[in-house]
Amino acid sequence: MAGLIRRGRPAAEVMGVLAAEATKWEKVFAQTKRNDPCPCGSGRKFKACHGKPDARPPLRPAPGLGLKP
């Protein structure tokens, strides 16, 4: 949000950025197989990280979105 404000953009645009990021992660997770490394970069298998519906750790910006963590 601070980056948007520094660039003279309205802070409300953050919601669009977050929605785009969530959509990007959903696509990445849909292509990830159960025993693949988790694309979030945790070093764990997908099934033990974001593939586990009851315990999802926080995400970094989605790959290819062009945002800095």
C-alpha positions in Angstrom: 0.0 0.0 0.0 2.8 2.4 0.8 4.3 1.8 -2.6 1.0 2.7 -4.3 0.8 5.9 -2.2 4.4 6.8 -3.1 3.6 6.5 -6.8 0.6 8.8 -6.4 -1.9 6.0 -6.7 -5.0 5.6 -4.5 -4.6 3.2 -1.6 -7.8 1.4 -2.5 -6.0 -0.2 -5.4 -4.3 -2.5 -2.9 -7.5 -4.7 -3.0 -7.1 -5.2 -6.7 -3.4 -6.1 -6.3 -4.3 -8.6 -3.5 -7.0 -10.2 -5.6 -4.7 -10.6 -8.6 -2.1 -12.2 -6.3 -4.6 -14.6 -4.8 -5.8 -15.6 -8.3 -2.2 -16.2 -9.4 -1.5 -18.4 -6.3 -4.7 -20.4 -7.0 -3.4 -21.2 -10.5 0.0 -22.1 -9.3 -1.4 -24.4 -6.6 -3.8 -26.1 -9.0 -0.8 -27.2 -11.1 1.2 -28.4 -8.2 1.2 -32.1 -7.5 0.9 -33.5 -4.0 4.6 -34.5 -3.6 6.1 -31.6 -5.4 8.0 -28.9 -3.4 5.6 -26.2 -2.3 5.8 -23.2 -4.7 5.7 -20.8 -1.8 9.4 -21.5 -1.2 9.1 -23.1 2.3 11.2 -26.1 1.3 8.4 -28.5 2.4 6.3 -30.8 0.2 3.1 -29.2 -1.1 1.0 -31.8 0.8 2.5 -30.7 4.1 2.4 -26.9 3.3 -0.2 -25.2 1.2 -1.8 -28.5 0.0 -3.0 -29.1 3.6 -6.4 -27.3 3.8 -6.4 -26.9 7.6 -3.0 -25.3 8.0 -1.9 -22.8 5.4 1.1 -20.6 6.1 1.2 -17.0 4.9 2.1 -16.4 1.3 4.8 -14.3 -0.4 3.9 -12.4 -3.6 3.0 -14.9 -6.3 5.7 -15.8 -8.9 5.5 -13.8 -12.1 3.3 -11.0 -10.6 6.2 -8.5 -10.6 5.8 -7.5 -6.9 8.5 -7.3 -4.4 8.0 -9.3 -1.1 
